[in-house]
Amino acid sequence: MKILVGGSVAIDNVKTPVADESNLLGGSASYAALAAAKLSAPVHLLGIIGNDFPQEHLEMLESHGVDLSGLERSDQPSFTWTGEYHENMNDRTTHNVAINVLEDWQVKVPAELADSPFVVLANMAPINQLQMLEQCTAAEKFVVADTMDLWITVANEELHEVLKKIDLLVINEGEAREFSGTNNLILAGERLLAKGPQIVVVKLGEFGALLFGPEGAFFRCGAWPLRELADPTGAGDTFLGGLIGSLASEGATTPTFDQLKQAVVKGSILASFTCEDFSTKSLEAAGKSHFSDRLANFQEISRW
Ligand code: AMP
């Protein structure tokens, strides 16, 4: 079943204690689309790039089954993000965000993609998320959205609009605390549910994720225990893509809580690959057997 992933498609320059690399493939939608394509097909990417975007990144995405017919090309420079991770890789400094093509972007969903039953509003301005969603016309669809601290501050009202129109919100723990006004993550999850979505996932970085569902349904998922991290950029976006890929592979537009639990676990496993190398390199290299071995092992270390 068709998955439509909209969000940023970026050039990233990333420094971590391991290395300093530039001109990397980045962007919320790039990671999410690639992760979704690991588990389901077809996956369609919706975004905008500039005239300086490396062709090799596009070829890589296509070679992994991501359809780029919804990717707009502009004469301006691409959206570019430059950031640095410190010794504790939970700690990140953004050095520069060049908005460029995203500045005046008006999202256009191609007619042939408008009926996608799985819609991913990856991190982008809430106004763009709303534009995308308005053009998604499937009578029965499952819509997930991600966001970031910036939008909680500068586009709070639009973000609240988004929340009323989606099925599932994915948000990291710091943002969940800020957005809900409480430090208690259980209360935060519940308060976010009250803002609209039926399901909320709070990401806990190296500690996994919390899943909040209807009628008090709750699940705590761990994270794969990684010994070495090279670059955690995009782990959250990979998680989002893995989650939707899992649901789409089962055609679950009205997922059961069990299907949601499986989806969260698979998202968490795919995110662990992303952290092992810069950009999408390790995710690209993760074959079906790497994934299923890690999944089986994860089940072993998680049950008691
Ligand atoms: P994450 O590590 O999950 O927070 O996602 C990192 C990705 O988000 C990077 O590849 C960036 O290119 C992208 N990104 C950073 N800032 C923004 C922004 N303001 N809007 C959209 N995407 C962004």
Boltz pocket constraint, residues with backbone or C-beta under 6 A from the ligand:
constraints:
  - pocket:
      binder: B
      contacts: [[A, 8], [A, 10], [A, 11], [A, 12], [A, 25], [A, 26], [A, 27], [A, 28], [A, 80], [A, 81], [A, 97], [A, 123], [A, 124], [A, 125], [A, 150], [A, 232], [A, 233], [A, 234], [A, 235], [A, 236], [A, 237]]
      max_distance: 6.0
